[in-house]
Amino acid sequence: SRLAPSPLRQVIMSSRMGGTPIMVMNQQVQRETGRKAQMSNIAAGKAVSEIIRTTLGPRSMLKMLLDPMGGIVMTNDGNSILREVDVSHPAAKSMIELSRAQDEEVGDGTTSVIVLAGEYLNLAAPLLERQLHPTTICNGYLKALDDAVATLNKVSRPVDMADTEELTRLVQACTGTKFISQFSDMLIQLSLDAVKTVFLDDGGRKELDIKRYAKVEKIAGGSLEDSRVLKGVMINKDLVHAKMRRRIEKPRVLLLDCTLEYKKNESQTNIEMTDDQAWEELLRQEEEAVKEVCSEIIAFSPDVVVTEKGVSDLAQHYLVKAGISVLRRVRKTDNNRIARACGATIVNRTGEIQERDIGTGCGLFECTKIGDEWFTWFVDCDAPKACSVVLRGANKDVLNEVERNLGDAMNVLRTIYLDPRVVPGGGATEMAIAHALVAGSKTQEPELAGPYRAAGAALEVIPRTLLENCGADIIRVLTQLRAKHASGTNVTWGIDGEKGKLADMSELGVWEPYAVKAQTIKTAVETAAMLLRIDEIVSGTHKKDKKRAPMQQQGAPDEGGDDPRADA
């Protein structure tokens, strides 16, 4: 006799034969699976790349974005645009993160990486329609990436860090595509001065922390030509007392990280007193404590004291009598910059001050008023390893855009200092790699040849977009460029983004840092491969359930209904 089927098998059979379907997931959950999910991701990636495609190259357009607070952002920087755009599709969010990662890593190429990733996804669509498995496409892309990096190494050349003119041309290639390209020379000089000041080569260990030690200070008013890099630090603070000296030459600077007040307890305390003499004694002790702190400072005869905490009125009185100027509640980051500029050491307790902690490297301390605000300057330092970049401009929007562009220029210089190699710009490198990959696809295994060739063809989107943005004859010029690269010798030929014609990048002087280009291609390929591997998108409605759950739990005992958890 045959055995009866198991209960599980009976349920599966009944569902297959038109019985009641089994609901595993909540009915309110939206699901996209298989080919539909992949095509949805490709469409999202393409949409994001189309947003900023017109902002690539020297003839790029600006975008005007209105943020939720009503402020306006005018920029052609890929990362700044995407940061303000609100998207709901998860794949589009992933693409925007990609731009942010590129900006933090190398500071430039934020537009290129999005355009390139969008093109990689776009060229994967016909391969998926030919029933190629996503994993095969990803393997082809990643194999092409290894060969692309090898070709990139071949076309790169070292750069002489002592040659200021060559460094200037490198930064010019970055800032020439920006909003303030007409002030490009001034911007390049600012970024070069700032990076040279902050750069520290300590026995082969290179340190270049622009974010921490090269602070950009924006002061509205004046013109852009008034912007400059200080040989020292500027902070937006005034002295705590009107009688303190506002100008001191060759000051002795003391930096503190403690309060110049009487000690307050961490927890709430109550003191009970039996007579008024005890109250007077308490006040006397507080004054004595403040006087002792001030006398410990005065013993080292500093001219300027900067503290991150508060300064009491009594401490101000003692320090004014001693002829000491005081700044209080200075940010930790600003204090660190002053320390690097003056050669001082930040002290945590006044009892631990030593002569070597006093900074003597500052040439001039001055407090001046610009507009309605007071600014303090520690300038003319001997060998400052920190600086402030003072930007002047007509209005806030212009200043914000100049700051973004200056940040890009400084990041490009930082990248070159850490990896002094360059590759030709203007789409020449992309075209050289594309030619190498398309030629190399003929020797690949049959199933990888299609994706491998597509990875090469996708790189042509950069020169094509440059031509689009300057209104040139795209097909004719791109065909001429392909013919130039076909011999494999003209690797420096690319697109002149101003005129929309072929040009030799070594003659034009358009070079880009190797690290930026390598990071752009690697990030774009790896992101495209990651998004292609997604075969299901599930978006649920969890937040509503969480709000409803406490109400159900409260009502369940009274109503005597089923346990709400039983539905799961």
Salt bridges, closest charged atoms under 4 A:
GLU50 OE2 - ARG53 NH1 3.32
ASP77 OD1 - LYS178 NZ 3.57
GLU97 OE1 - ARG100 NH2 2.67
GLU104 OE2 - ARG100 NH1 2.98
GLU119 OE2 - ARG464 NH2 3.23
GLU165 OE2 - ARG169 NH1 3.53
GLU166 OE2 - ARG157 NH2 2.76
ASP202 OD2 - ARG205 NH2 3.71
GLU207 OE1 - ARG205 NH1 3.33
GLU207 OE2 - ARG340 NH1 3.32
ASP209 OD2 - ARG212 NE 3.56
GLU217 OE2 - LYS215 NZ 3.58
ASP238 OD1 - ARG246 NH1 2.81
GLU249 OE2 - ARG247 NH2 3.28
ASP257 OD1 - LYS309 NZ 2.98
ASP257 OD2 - LYS332 NZ 3.57
GLU261 OE1 - LYS264 NZ 3.53
GLU281 OE2 - ARG284 NH2 2.62
ASP303 OD1 - ARG245 NH2 3.27
GLU308 OE2 - LYS332 NZ 3.74
ASP334 OD2 - ARG331 NH1 3.61
ASP334 OD1 - ARG337 NH2 2.44
GLU352 OE2 - ARG349 NH1 3.65
GLU355 OE2 - ARG252 NH1 3.04
GLU366 OE2 - ARG247 NH1 3.43
GLU401 OE1 - ARG404 NH2 2.86
GLU403 OE1 - LYS218 NZ 2.87
ASP408 OD2 - LYS178 NZ 2.93
ASP419 OD1 - ARG421 NE 3.19
GLU430 OE2 - LYS517 NZ 2.68
GLU460 OE1 - ARG482 NH2 2.68
GLU468 OE2 - ARG53 NH2 3.35
ASP473 OD2 - ARG476 NE 3.78
GLU498 OE1 - ARG59 NH2 3.33
GLU512 OE1 - LYS517 NZ 3.18
GLU536 OE2 - ARG31 NH2 2.68
ASP545 OD1 - ARG548 NH1 3.64
ASP563 OD2 - ARG565 NH2 3.39
